[in-house]
Amino acid sequence: MRIFFPTLISLVLVSCGLQNSDLVRNENVVVANGLAEVELLKEFHTLFPESKHFISNIARTSPPPKWNSVTSLYGRYVLSLQVPIAVHKDLKVAIAGEPGFELREVNSVVRNSDGTKTGHYGENRILSTQQWATLVANKGDWNSLGIPLKKDAPVADLGEYWRW
């Protein structure tokens, strides 16, 4: 019995690892499913078609997986969406918590002496789900939220600093 129990535990761990590695290996399928089937994720991608999408903690239960969508606006702002999700065995996505929306203004990007870059930020705004709904209803018009964006003041090296 002593030999059997460790073997059983090893088999369980290996099978969990295979499932987890399958999730990691198929993240692109999970992302495609989420963008095709989950309204909130479709909205973000429709408004910001150049956005990038990925899942953090995809193979974990604690902390739970989190959907991330991020995009640059006018070469000066970074808009992100994060929301807890559940990933089902068929690689389908379901929202599992409240979404968070953040709009960050980047004032400058500087090159450090070691070659790395550091971003210096201005105003940071957290959007409510109601504000998000207003933005969607107004086809991405930030003025509908009373948030005028600087559309003609891009920040040099923002694209290099924020590698999407």
C-alpha positions as CSV (number, residue, x, y, z in Angstrom):
1,M,0.0,0.0,0.0
2,R,2.9,2.4,0.7
3,I,4.1,2.0,-2.9
4,F,0.6,2.4,-4.4
5,F,-0.2,5.7,-2.6
6,P,2.8,7.7,-3.8
7,T,2.3,6.3,-7.3
8,L,-1.3,7.4,-7.3
9,I,-0.3,10.9,-6.1
10,S,2.3,11.1,-8.8
11,L,-0.3,10.1,-11.5
12,V,-2.7,12.8,-10.2
13,L,0.0,15.5,-10.3
14,V,1.1,14.5,-13.8
15,S,-2.4,14.5,-15.2
16,C,-3.1,17.9,-13.6
17,G,0.2,19.2,-15.1
18,L,-0.9,17.9,-18.5
19,Q,-4.2,19.7,-18.3
20,N,-2.4,22.9,-17.2
21,S,0.1,22.6,-20.0
22,D,-2.7,22.1,-22.4
23,L,-4.3,25.3,-21.2
24,V,-1.0,27.2,-21.6
25,R,-0.4,25.6,-25.0
26,N,-3.9,26.5,-26.2
27,E,-4.1,30.1,-24.8
28,N,-4.6,31.4,-28.3
29,V,-7.7,29.2,-28.7
30,V,-9.0,30.4,-25.4
31,V,-8.4,34.0,-26.4
32,A,-10.1,33.5,-29.7
33,N,-13.1,31.8,-28.0
34,G,-13.4,34.7,-25.5
35,L,-13.3,37.3,-28.2
36,A,-15.9,35.5,-30.2
37,E,-18.3,34.6,-27.4
38,V,-18.1,37.0,-24.4
39,E,-19.8,40.3,-25.0
40,L,-17.5,42.4,-22.8
41,L,-14.4,41.1,-24.5
42,K,-16.0,41.6,-28.0
43,E,-16.8,45.2,-27.1
44,F,-13.2,46.0,-26.1
45,H,-11.9,44.4,-29.3
46,T,-14.5,46.0,-31.5
47,L,-13.7,49.5,-30.1
48,F,-10.0,48.9,-30.2
49,P,-9.1,46.4,-32.9
50,E,-5.4,46.9,-32.4
51,S,-5.6,45.7,-28.8
52,K,-3.7,42.8,-27.5
53,H,-5.3,40.0,-25.3
54,F,-3.8,37.5,-23.0
55,I,-4.6,35.5,-19.9
56,S,-2.5,35.6,-16.7
57,N,-2.6,32.6,-14.4
58,I,-4.3,30.5,-17.1
59,A,-3.2,27.2,-15.5
60,R,-3.9,28.2,-11.9
61,T,-6.9,28.2,-9.7
62,S,-5.4,30.5,-7.0
63,P,-5.2,33.3,-8.0
64,P,-7.8,32.6,-10.6
65,P,-7.1,33.2,-14.3
66,K,-7.5,36.8,-15.4
67,W,-8.3,38.1,-18.8
68,N,-6.2,41.1,-19.9
69,S,-6.9,43.4,-22.9
70,V,-4.6,46.3,-23.5
71,T,-4.3,49.0,-26.2
72,S,-2.5,52.2,-26.9
73,L,-4.6,55.3,-27.7
74,Y,-3.2,58.2,-29.6
75,G,0.4,57.2,-28.8
76,R,-0.1,58.7,-25.3
77,Y,-2.5,56.5,-23.3
78,V,-2.7,52.9,-22.3
79,L,-6.2,51.4,-21.7
80,S,-6.5,48.1,-20.0
81,L,-9.2,45.7,-19.1
82,Q,-8.7,43.0,-16.5
83,V,-11.4,40.6,-15.4
84,P,-11.4,37.2,-13.6
85,I,-12.4,34.4,-15.8
86,A,-13.1,30.7,-15.7
87,V,-11.7,28.5,-18.5
88,H,-13.8,25.4,-19.1
89,K,-12.5,22.1,-20.4
90,D,-13.7,22.9,-23.9
91,L,-11.5,26.0,-23.8
92,K,-14.5,28.3,-23.5
93,V,-14.4,31.4,-21.3
94,A,-16.8,32.7,-18.8
95,I,-16.6,36.0,-16.8
96,A,-16.0,35.1,-13.1
97,G,-15.9,38.5,-11.4
98,E,-16.1,42.3,-11.8
99,P,-14.1,43.9,-14.7
100,G,-11.6,46.6,-14.1
101,F,-10.9,49.3,-16.6
102,E,-7.9,51.6,-16.3
103,L,-6.8,54.5,-18.5
104,R,-3.2,55.7,-17.9
105,E,-1.7,58.7,-19.5
106,V,2.0,58.4,-20.3
107,N,3.8,61.7,-20.1
108,S,7.2,60.5,-21.2
109,V,9.4,57.5,-21.7
110,V,13.1,57.9,-20.8
111,R,16.1,55.7,-21.6
112,N,18.1,54.7,-18.5
113,S,21.8,54.4,-18.5
114,D,21.5,50.6,-18.6
115,G,19.4,50.7,-21.8
116,T,16.1,50.0,-20.1
117,K,13.2,52.4,-20.4
118,T,11.1,54.0,-17.7
119,G,7.6,55.5,-18.2
120,H,6.5,58.5,-16.4
121,Y,2.8,58.7,-15.9
122,G,0.3,61.5,-15.7
123,E,-3.4,61.1,-14.8
124,N,-4.7,57.6,-14.1
125,R,-8.4,57.0,-14.4
126,I,-10.4,53.9,-13.2
127,L,-13.6,53.5,-15.2
128,S,-16.7,52.0,-13.7
129,T,-18.8,49.5,-15.6
130,Q,-21.4,52.2,-16.2
131,Q,-18.7,54.5,-17.7
132,W,-17.6,51.5,-19.9
133,A,-21.2,51.1,-21.1
134,T,-21.4,54.8,-21.9
135,L,-18.1,54.6,-23.9
136,V,-19.4,51.5,-25.8
137,A,-22.8,53.2,-26.5
138,N,-20.9,56.2,-27.9
139,K,-18.5,54.1,-30.1
140,G,-15.4,55.0,-28.1
141,D,-16.0,58.7,-27.8
142,W,-14.1,59.7,-24.6
143,N,-15.8,63.1,-24.6
144,S,-19.1,61.2,-23.7
145,L,-17.4,60.6,-20.4
146,G,-16.1,64.1,-20.0
147,I,-12.6,62.8,-20.6
148,P,-10.9,64.8,-23.3
149,L,-7.8,62.9,-24.6
150,K,-4.8,64.6,-26.1
151,K,-5.0,63.3,-29.6
152,D,-2.1,65.2,-31.1
153,A,0.6,64.7,-28.5
154,P,2.1,61.3,-28.8
155,V,4.9,60.2,-26.5
156,A,8.2,59.2,-28.1
157,D,9.1,55.6,-27.6
158,L,5.8,54.6,-26.1
159,G,5.6,51.7,-28.5
160,E,9.0,50.4,-27.5
161,Y,8.3,50.9,-23.8
162,W,4.9,49.1,-23.9
163,R,5.6,45.9,-25.8
164,W,2.3,44.5,-26.6
